[in-house]
Amino acid sequence: MAVGKEIRGKIKSVENTKKITKAMEMVAASKMRKAQERMRAARPYADKIRNITAHLSQANPEYVHPFLLEHPNAQAAGFIVVTTDKGLCGGLNTNVLRALTNKVRELDAKGIKPEAVAVGNKGFGFVQRVGIKLVAHATQLGDTPHLDKLIGPVKVLLDAYAAGRLSAVYLCYTKFINTMKQEPVVEQLLPLTAERLQQTAEEKRAHSWDYIYEPDAKGVIDELLKRYIEALVYQALTENMASEQSARMVAMKAATDNAGSVIGELKLIYNKTRQAAITKELSEIVGGAAAV
């Protein structure tokens, strides 16, 4: 029965695929917990350094850091595009790259050209395909990314902004909301907005004193703002990695469930075909016996 053999082969193939997707789902679930722990561990540091930066930047009004200055006449804008190195994570990369495309079109209408730093293989390939100027990239960061690998590529855009060549620097990544929901974000990194460095009334009361700088105010604020930007970029990367593992787990679970449905349908077709063949043989036997 050639048809039955072909269906059995399809069932075996889908069962093998189901085993793979099930294994990938379990691996993603394990990695997701670790990625979420890393993301939550980075959040307090990012919040604390924001508070310190807000205090010091407002406590020394005679010195204004280049990251706080606007460059309205610059004809280019920078993008730090954070994506994944691997696929099979649903629409995670598609959504953030679509948000990037919309922002690029918006700036292009104003005559501002984009420049990008790609973090992750998917963003790296996308930036090259659409023709955005790629100034640096960082790929294959692994499951435990280190800030050392990010500082070099990101510094290219930071130096360009400090030199007045860029009107703004934007950070594009996927923000982790919960296991089932991840949100693509395109937020302004430079110039640092007032909202980012805004202090609450309680923070102002708690830190209303003046500061003594050693060796000088410029050196301290320069170093602190650099650390602040690095913390923001690292936080974006950890959020994106937690989103990646969550999206992959959900996508692989959906693939496993779908494979089970396909196997059920194929088995039904196989049984119907086998029963039809048996019925045909019985009919032929009965017909032959009647003829004799």
C-alpha positions in Angstrom: 0.0 0.0 0.0 2.1 2.9 -1.3 -0.2 5.6 -0.1 -0.2 4.2 3.5 3.6 3.9 3.4 3.9 7.6 2.4 1.6 8.7 5.2 3.5 6.6 7.8 6.7 8.4 6.6 5.0 11.8 7.1 3.9 10.8 10.6 7.4 9.7 11.5 8.9 12.9 10.1 6.4 15.1 12.1 7.0 13.1 15.3 10.8 13.7 15.0 10.1 17.4 14.5 7.8 17.4 17.6 10.7 15.9 19.7 13.0 18.7 18.5 10.5 21.5 19.3 9.7 19.9 22.7 13.4 19.8 23.6 13.9 23.4 22.4 10.9 24.5 24.5 12.4 22.9 27.6 15.8 24.5 26.9 14.2 27.9 26.4 12.3 27.6 29.6 15.5 26.9 31.5 17.4 29.7 29.9 14.4 32.1 30.4 14.5 31.8 34.2 18.2 32.6 34.2 17.8 35.5 31.8 14.9 36.9 33.9 17.1 36.7 37.0 19.9 38.5 35.2 17.5 41.2 34.0 16.0 41.8 37.5 19.5 41.9 39.0 20.5 44.7 36.6 17.4 46.9 37.2 18.3 48.1 40.8 21.8 49.2 39.5 20.2 51.1 36.6 17.7 52.8 38.9 20.4 53.8 41.4 22.9 55.2 38.9 20.0 57.2 37.4 19.3 58.7 40.8 23.0 59.6 41.3 23.3 61.0 37.8 20.2 63.1 38.3 21.6 64.5 41.6 25.1 65.3 40.3 23.9 66.7 36.9 21.6 69.2 38.7 23.9 69.9 41.6 26.6 71.4 39.3 24.8 73.8 36.8 28.0 75.5 35.7 29.2 72.4 33.8 27.0 70.9 31.1 28.1 67.5 29.8 28.1 67.0 26.0 25.4 64.2 26.4 23.0 66.8 27.8 23.5 69.2 24.8 21.2 69.2 21.8 22.5 69.4 18.2 19.5 70.5 16.1 21.7 71.2 13.0 23.1 67.7 12.7 22.0 65.8 9.6 22.4 62.3 11.0 21.0 60.2 13.9 22.4 57.1 15.5 20.6 53.8 16.4 21.7 51.1 18.7 19.7 48.1 17.4 19.5 45.2 19.9 18.2 41.9 18.4 18.9 38.2 18.8 21.6 36.1 17.3 19.3 33.2 16.6 15.8 32.8 15.2 12.8 30.6 16.1 11.5 33.2 18.6 8.2 34.2 16.9 7.8 37.8 15.8 10.3 39.2 18.4 12.9 40.6 15.9 10.3 41.5 13.3 8.4 43.8 15.7 11.5 45.7 16.9 12.8 46.0 13.4 9.5 47.3 12.2 9.5 49.9 14.9 13.1 50.9 13.8 11.9 51.2 10.2 9.1 53.5 11.2 11.4 55.7 13.1 13.9 55.8 10.3 11.2 56.9 7.9 10.1 59.6 10.3 13.6 61.0 10.5 14.2 60.6 6.7 11.2 62.9 6.1 13.1 65.5 8.0 16.3 65.0 6.0 18.1 63.2 8.8 20.1 60.1 7.7 20.4 57.0 10.0 23.6 55.4 11.3 23.4 52.2 13.2 25.3 49.9 15.7 23.9 46.4 15.4 23.9 44.2 18.5 22.9 40.7 17.4 23.0 38.8 14.1 19.4 39.5 13.1 19.8 43.3 13.4 23.2 43.1 11.7 21.7 41.4 8.6 18.7 43.7 8.5 20.7 46.9 8.7 22.9 45.7 5.8 19.9 44.7 3.7 18.0 48.0 4.0 21.0 50.1 3.4 21.4 51.9 6.7 25.0 53.0 7.3 26.5 50.4 9.7 29.3 51.9 11.9 29.9 49.0 14.2 28.4 45.7 15.4 28.6 43.1 18.1 27.3 39.6 17.6 27.5 36.2 19.3 27.4 37.6 22.8 26.2 34.3 24.3 23.7 33.7 27.1 25.8 35.7 29.6 26.8 39.0 27.8 29.6 41.1 29.2 29.7 44.8 29.0 33.3 44.8 27.7 32.0 43.5 24.3 29.4 46.3 24.1 31.5 49.3 25.1 33.6 49.5 21.9 30.7 49.4 19.3 28.5 51.8 21.4 31.3 54.2 22.0 31.5 54.9 18.2 28.0 56.5 18.4 28.7 58.2 21.7 31.8 59.9 20.4 30.0 61.0 17.2 27.3 62.6 19.3 29.8 64.3 21.6 31.5 65.7 18.5 28.1 67.2 17.3 27.8 65.0 14.3 24.5 63.3 15.4 21.3 65.0 16.3 20.2 62.1 18.6 21.0 58.5 19.5 18.1 56.0 19.9 18.1 52.7 21.6 16.0 49.9 19.9 15.2 46.8 21.9 12.4 44.5 23.1 11.2 45.3 26.6 10.2 42.3 28.8 6.7 42.7 30.3 5.9 39.1 31.2 6.4 35.7 29.8 3.5 36.1 27.3 4.1 39.8 26.4 7.2 41.6 25.0 7.1 45.1 23.8 9.3 46.7 21.1 10.8 50.0 22.2 12.6 52.8 20.4 13.6 55.3 23.0 15.9 58.3 22.9 19.2 57.7 24.6 21.0 61.0 23.7 20.5 63.8 24.5 19.5 62.7 27.9 16.0 64.0 28.4 14.7 65.8 31.5 12.3 62.9 32.1 15.2 60.4 32.4 16.9 62.6 35.0 13.8 63.7 36.7 13.8 63.5 40.5 10.8 62.9 42.6 9.9 65.3 45.5 11.2 62.7 48.0 14.5 62.3 46.2 15.0 66.1 46.1 14.4 66.3 49.8 16.7 63.4 50.5 19.5 64.7 48.3 19.3 68.5 48.5 22.8 69.0 49.7 25.7 70.2 47.6 28.7 68.0 46.5 32.4 68.3 46.8 34.1 66.9 43.7 37.5 65.1 43.7 39.5 65.7 41.6 37.0 68.0 39.8 33.4 68.2 38.8 34.1 67.7 35.1 36.0 64.4 35.6 33.4 63.0 38.0 30.3 63.9 35.9 32.0 62.7 32.6 32.7 59.3 34.1 29.4 59.0 35.8 27.4 59.8 32.6 29.4 57.3 30.6 28.6 54.7 33.2 25.0 55.7 33.1 24.8 55.2 29.3 26.5 51.9 29.6 24.0 50.8 32.3 21.1 51.7 30.0 22.5 49.8 27.1 23.3 46.7 29.2 19.8 46.8 30.7 18.3 46.9 27.2 20.4 43.9 26.3 19.3 41.9 29.4 15.6 42.8 28.7 16.0 41.7 25.1 17.6 38.4 26.1 14.8 37.7 28.6 12.2 38.5 25.9 14.0 36.2 23.5 13.9 33.1 25.7 10.3 33.8 26.6 9.2 34.3 23.0 11.2 31.1 21.9 9.5 29.0 24.7 6.1 30.2 23.6 6.9 29.7 19.9 8.2 26.2 20.5 5.3 25.2 22.6 2.9 26.4 19.8 5.0 24.4 17.3 4.9 21.2 19.5 1.1 21.5 19.9 0.7 22.1 16.2 2.8 19.0 15.4 0.6 17.0 17.7 -2.5 18.2 15.8 -0.8 17.3 12.4 0.1 13.8 13.7 -3.5 13.3 14.8 -4.8 14.4 11.3 -2.3 12.2 9.5 -3.2 9.1 11.6 -6.9 9.7 10.9 -6.2 9.9 7.2 -3.9 6.8 7.4 -6.6 4.8 9.2 -9.3 5.8 6.7 -7.0 4.8 3.8 -6.2 1.4 5.5 -9.9 0.7 6.1 -10.8 1.7 2.6 -8.1 -0.7 1.3 -9.4 -3.6 3.5 -13.0 -2.9 2.5 -12.0 -3.0 -1.2 -10.2 -6.4 -0.7 -13.2 -7.9 1.1 -15.5 -6.7 -1.7 -13.2 -8.3 -4.3 -13.1 -11.6 -2.3 -16.9 -11.6 -1.9 -17.4 -10.7 -5.5 -15.1 -13.6 -6.6 -16.8 -16.1 -4.3 -20.2 -15.1 -5.7 -19.0 -15.5 -9.3 -17.8 -19.1 -8.5 
